[in-house]
């Protein structure tokens, strides 16, 4: 039941983020929407998968731990990548080299 709710919230988050990605006016807000899709959509879906595997499927804990490690990796790399993109765009717009 909990994993189904998390999966529904993940799907709604991904849908709202995708709509926002196409409707938002500039690059910076679109990057924000894309980041929120990944954090809200993918991480909640993976959390739902981890709960489903751990409770319903009866598989062992290493699968759940691997999924949680993937979630942690997404939490670290996605905002870092978004920051790098927006920083490069700001430097290009202002004419800075470094």
Buried (B, 14 or more C-beta within 10 A) or exposed (E): EEBEEBBEBBBEBBEBBBEBBEEBEEEBEBBBBBBBBBBBBBBBBBBBBBBBBBEEEEEEEEBBEEBBEBBEEBEEEBEEBBEEBBEEBEEEEEEEEE
